[in-house]
Amino acid sequence: MKKILLPIFALLITFSAFAQTDDKDTYTKIGDDAPKFSFELEKGKTVKIADYKGKLILINLFATWCPPCNIELPLVQKDIWDKHKDNKNFAFFVFGREEGWDKLILYKAKKGFTFPILPDLKMEVFNKFAKQSIPRNILIDESGKIIYQSMGYEEKEFQSLVKLINDKLNQKTTK
C-alpha cells in the first residue's frame, strides 16, 4: 500500500507546486500599489523599491531548493534578463526566500546566473506579497502598480509574462 500511496503523494505535491495564483495565498492583487519595502542590493547597501519608480520592475521570489524555481530561473536568464538587462527602463530583482548572501552567492555562481539574486532571510519581502508558495513573479509598472502576478511555474504562463515585459518595454522605447 505504501508503494502506491507514495508516488501518488509525490504527484500531488508536484502538481500543487505548479499551480497558479490563488487569492487566498496572496496579499497583493493586480491593480494594487506595490508594497513599500527596503532590501539589500549588495552587502551593506540598502535601497527602497520606490527608488525604482519610473521603471518596469520584475520581482521573482524563489528558493534554491525549489524544483519549479530551478526550472524557471534559467528561462528567466535567457528570455528576460539577457534581453533586457541593459534597458534603463527595466529593473529585475530575485529574492531568495529564507536564504542569505553566503548561500545565494554560491548558488548564483554555480548556476551561472548574471541577474541580481538577493537575500530575504526573514521573508520580509516575500511576506509583502504572499503567505506561501514559490516561485512567484510580480511585475510592477512605471507608476508603481502591480500589473502581473503568478505563482508556480507553468510554461504558458511564463511565456505570457515574457510577452508582457517585451510589449511594455517596446512601448516605452517607441514613445
C-alpha positions as a Markdown table, in Angstrom:
| # | Residue | x | y | z |
|---|---|---|---|---|
| 1 | Met | 0.0 | 0.0 | 0.0 |
| 2 | Lys | 2.9 | 2.4 | 0.8 |
| 3 | Lys | 4.4 | 1.7 | -2.6 |
| 4 | Ile | 1.2 | 3.0 | -4.2 |
| 5 | Leu | 0.5 | 6.0 | -1.9 |
| 6 | Leu | 4.0 | 7.4 | -2.0 |
| 7 | Pro | 4.0 | 8.0 | -5.8 |
| 8 | Ile | 0.5 | 9.5 | -5.7 |
| 9 | Phe | 1.5 | 11.8 | -2.9 |
| 10 | Ala | 4.6 | 12.9 | -4.8 |
| 11 | Leu | 2.5 | 13.7 | -7.9 |
| 12 | Leu | 0.1 | 15.7 | -5.9 |
| 13 | Ile | 2.9 | 17.8 | -4.4 |
| 14 | Thr | 4.4 | 18.3 | -7.9 |
| 15 | Phe | 1.1 | 19.5 | -9.3 |
| 16 | Ser | 0.5 | 21.8 | -6.4 |
| 17 | Ala | 3.9 | 23.4 | -6.9 |
| 18 | Phe | 3.0 | 24.3 | -10.5 |
| 19 | Ala | -0.4 | 25.8 | -9.6 |
| 20 | Gln | -1.1 | 29.4 | -10.5 |
| 21 | Thr | -2.1 | 32.3 | -8.2 |
| 22 | Asp | -4.6 | 31.6 | -5.6 |
| 23 | Asp | -6.1 | 34.7 | -4.0 |
| 24 | Lys | -6.1 | 33.0 | -0.6 |
| 25 | Asp | -2.3 | 32.7 | -0.8 |
| 26 | Thr | -1.7 | 36.3 | -2.0 |
| 27 | Tyr | -1.6 | 39.5 | -0.1 |
| 28 | Thr | -1.5 | 41.7 | -3.2 |
| 29 | Lys | -3.5 | 41.7 | -6.4 |
| 30 | Ile | -3.3 | 43.1 | -9.9 |
| 31 | Gly | -4.1 | 46.8 | -9.7 |
| 32 | Asp | -2.7 | 47.3 | -6.2 |
| 33 | Asp | 0.1 | 49.7 | -5.5 |
| 34 | Ala | 3.3 | 47.8 | -4.9 |
| 35 | Pro | 4.1 | 47.4 | -1.2 |
| 36 | Lys | 6.8 | 49.6 | 0.2 |
| 37 | Phe | 9.9 | 47.9 | 1.3 |
| 38 | Ser | 13.7 | 48.1 | 1.5 |
| 39 | Phe | 16.2 | 45.5 | 0.6 |
| 40 | Glu | 19.9 | 44.9 | 0.5 |
| 41 | Leu | 21.1 | 45.4 | -3.1 |
| 42 | Glu | 24.6 | 44.3 | -2.2 |
| 43 | Lys | 26.2 | 43.5 | 1.1 |
| 44 | Gly | 25.9 | 46.7 | 3.2 |
| 45 | Lys | 23.9 | 48.7 | 0.6 |
| 46 | Thr | 20.2 | 49.1 | 1.2 |
| 47 | Val | 17.7 | 50.6 | -1.3 |
| 48 | Lys | 14.0 | 51.0 | -1.4 |
| 49 | Ile | 11.7 | 49.6 | -4.1 |
| 50 | Ala | 10.4 | 53.2 | -4.5 |
| 51 | Asp | 13.9 | 54.2 | -5.8 |
| 52 | Tyr | 13.0 | 52.3 | -9.0 |
| 53 | Lys | 9.7 | 54.1 | -9.6 |
| 54 | Gly | 9.5 | 55.0 | -13.3 |
| 55 | Lys | 10.9 | 51.6 | -14.4 |
| 56 | Leu | 9.2 | 48.4 | -15.2 |
| 57 | Ile | 10.1 | 46.2 | -12.2 |
| 58 | Leu | 10.1 | 42.4 | -12.2 |
| 59 | Ile | 10.4 | 40.7 | -8.8 |
| 60 | Asn | 10.9 | 37.0 | -8.6 |
| 61 | Leu | 10.6 | 35.1 | -5.3 |
| 62 | Phe | 12.3 | 31.7 | -5.1 |
| 63 | Ala | 14.4 | 29.3 | -3.0 |
| 64 | Thr | 17.5 | 27.4 | -4.1 |
| 65 | Trp | 15.9 | 24.1 | -3.1 |
| 66 | Cys | 12.6 | 24.6 | -5.1 |
| 67 | Pro | 12.3 | 22.4 | -8.2 |
| 68 | Pro | 9.9 | 24.7 | -10.2 |
| 69 | Cys | 12.2 | 27.6 | -9.3 |
| 70 | Asn | 15.2 | 25.8 | -10.8 |
| 71 | Ile | 13.2 | 25.1 | -14.0 |
| 72 | Glu | 12.1 | 28.8 | -14.3 |
| 73 | Leu | 15.3 | 30.7 | -13.4 |
| 74 | Pro | 17.4 | 29.5 | -16.4 |
| 75 | Leu | 14.5 | 30.6 | -18.7 |
| 76 | Val | 14.3 | 34.0 | -16.9 |
| 77 | Gln | 18.1 | 34.4 | -17.6 |
| 78 | Lys | 17.7 | 33.6 | -21.3 |
| 79 | Asp | 14.3 | 35.0 | -22.1 |
| 80 | Ile | 14.1 | 38.1 | -19.9 |
| 81 | Trp | 17.4 | 39.1 | -18.3 |
| 82 | Asp | 19.8 | 38.6 | -21.3 |
| 83 | Lys | 17.3 | 40.5 | -23.5 |
| 84 | His | 16.6 | 43.5 | -21.2 |
| 85 | Lys | 19.5 | 43.8 | -18.7 |
| 86 | Asp | 20.8 | 46.9 | -20.4 |
| 87 | Asn | 17.4 | 48.6 | -20.7 |
| 88 | Lys | 17.4 | 51.7 | -18.4 |
| 89 | Asn | 13.6 | 51.3 | -18.1 |
| 90 | Phe | 13.8 | 47.8 | -16.6 |
| 91 | Ala | 14.8 | 46.6 | -13.1 |
| 92 | Phe | 14.9 | 42.9 | -12.0 |
| 93 | Phe | 15.3 | 41.5 | -8.5 |
| 94 | Val | 15.3 | 37.9 | -7.5 |
| 95 | Phe | 14.8 | 37.3 | -3.7 |
| 96 | Gly | 15.9 | 34.0 | -2.1 |
| 97 | Arg | 13.3 | 33.2 | 0.5 |
| 98 | Glu | 14.9 | 32.4 | 3.9 |
| 99 | Glu | 18.4 | 32.4 | 2.3 |
| 100 | Gly | 21.3 | 34.7 | 3.0 |
| 101 | Trp | 24.2 | 36.1 | 1.0 |
| 102 | Asp | 26.6 | 33.1 | 1.6 |
| 103 | Lys | 24.2 | 30.6 | 0.1 |
| 104 | Leu | 22.9 | 32.8 | -2.7 |
| 105 | Ile | 26.4 | 33.9 | -3.9 |
| 106 | Leu | 27.4 | 30.2 | -4.3 |
| 107 | Tyr | 24.1 | 29.3 | -5.9 |
| 108 | Lys | 24.4 | 32.1 | -8.4 |
| 109 | Ala | 28.0 | 31.2 | -9.4 |
| 110 | Lys | 27.1 | 27.5 | -9.7 |
| 111 | Lys | 24.2 | 28.2 | -12.0 |
| 112 | Gly | 25.9 | 30.9 | -14.0 |
| 113 | Phe | 23.2 | 33.5 | -13.4 |
| 114 | Thr | 24.1 | 37.1 | -14.0 |
| 115 | Phe | 20.9 | 38.8 | -12.6 |
| 116 | Pro | 20.7 | 40.1 | -9.0 |
| 117 | Ile | 19.9 | 37.4 | -6.5 |
| 118 | Leu | 19.3 | 39.0 | -3.2 |
| 119 | Pro | 18.7 | 37.6 | 0.3 |
| 120 | Asp | 15.3 | 37.6 | 2.0 |
| 121 | Leu | 16.5 | 35.7 | 5.1 |
| 122 | Lys | 13.5 | 36.7 | 7.3 |
| 123 | Met | 10.9 | 36.6 | 4.4 |
| 124 | Glu | 10.4 | 40.4 | 4.8 |
| 125 | Val | 10.0 | 40.9 | 1.1 |
| 126 | Phe | 8.1 | 37.6 | 0.4 |
| 127 | Asn | 5.6 | 38.4 | 3.2 |
| 128 | Lys | 4.7 | 41.7 | 1.5 |
| 129 | Phe | 3.3 | 39.7 | -1.4 |
| 130 | Ala | 2.3 | 36.2 | -0.3 |
| 131 | Lys | 1.6 | 33.8 | 2.5 |
| 132 | Gln | 3.4 | 30.8 | 1.0 |
| 133 | Ser | 4.3 | 29.0 | -2.3 |
| 134 | Ile | 7.1 | 29.7 | -4.8 |
| 135 | Pro | 8.2 | 30.6 | -7.4 |
| 136 | Arg | 6.4 | 33.9 | -7.8 |
| 137 | Asn | 6.7 | 36.7 | -10.3 |
| 138 | Ile | 5.4 | 40.1 | -9.7 |
| 139 | Leu | 5.5 | 42.8 | -12.4 |
| 140 | Ile | 5.2 | 46.4 | -11.3 |
| 141 | Asp | 4.6 | 49.2 | -13.9 |
| 142 | Glu | 6.3 | 52.6 | -14.0 |
| 143 | Ser | 3.7 | 54.2 | -11.8 |
| 144 | Gly | 4.2 | 51.6 | -9.0 |
| 145 | Lys | 1.1 | 49.4 | -9.7 |
| 146 | Ile | 1.2 | 45.6 | -9.8 |
| 147 | Ile | 0.2 | 44.6 | -13.4 |
| 148 | Tyr | 1.0 | 40.9 | -13.2 |
| 149 | Gln | 1.4 | 38.2 | -10.6 |
| 150 | Ser | 2.0 | 34.5 | -10.9 |
| 151 | Met | 2.6 | 31.6 | -8.6 |
| 152 | Gly | 4.3 | 28.4 | -9.6 |
| 153 | Tyr | 5.9 | 27.6 | -12.9 |
| 154 | Glu | 3.9 | 26.8 | -16.0 |
| 155 | Glu | 5.4 | 27.3 | -19.5 |
| 156 | Lys | 2.3 | 29.0 | -21.0 |
| 157 | Glu | 2.0 | 31.4 | -18.0 |
| 158 | Phe | 5.8 | 32.2 | -18.2 |
| 159 | Gln | 5.5 | 33.0 | -21.9 |
| 160 | Ser | 2.7 | 35.4 | -21.2 |
| 161 | Leu | 5.0 | 37.2 | -18.6 |
| 162 | Val | 7.8 | 37.4 | -21.2 |
| 163 | Lys | 5.4 | 38.8 | -23.8 |
| 164 | Leu | 4.0 | 41.4 | -21.4 |
| 165 | Ile | 7.6 | 42.5 | -20.5 |
| 166 | Asn | 8.6 | 42.7 | -24.1 |
| 167 | Asp | 5.4 | 44.7 | -25.0 |
| 168 | Lys | 5.8 | 47.1 | -22.1 |
| 169 | Leu | 9.4 | 47.8 | -22.8 |
| 170 | Asn | 8.9 | 48.1 | -26.6 |
| 171 | Gln | 6.1 | 50.7 | -25.9 |
| 172 | Lys | 8.5 | 52.7 | -23.8 |
| 173 | Thr | 11.2 | 52.8 | -26.5 |
| 174 | Thr | 8.7 | 53.7 | -29.3 |
| 175 | Lys | 7.3 | 56.7 | -27.4 |
